[in-house]
């Protein structure tokens, strides 16, 4: 499940993961504006993308 190197073309959005551990995400926000507190501003859901590892697509 995890990758130690980013897929080609996805280097900017890559999060290194360890296949032996569970993956958890944290969102840190500095200086939130009123839109955050009133829930007028939302973030998109995290999506799993298909990757090719050793010729096999996951």
WOGIKA-V442821 format. One record per run of one state. SS is the DSSP state (H for helix, E for strand, C for the rest). FROM is the first residue (numbers start at 1). LEN is the number of residues. Records with the same first field share a line. If there is no record, write none. Layout:
BEGIN
SS = FROM-LEN + FROM-LEN
END
This chain:
BEGIN
C = 1-10 + 14-20 + 38-14 + 54-2 + 58-1
H = 11-3 + 34-4
E = 52-2 + 56-2
END
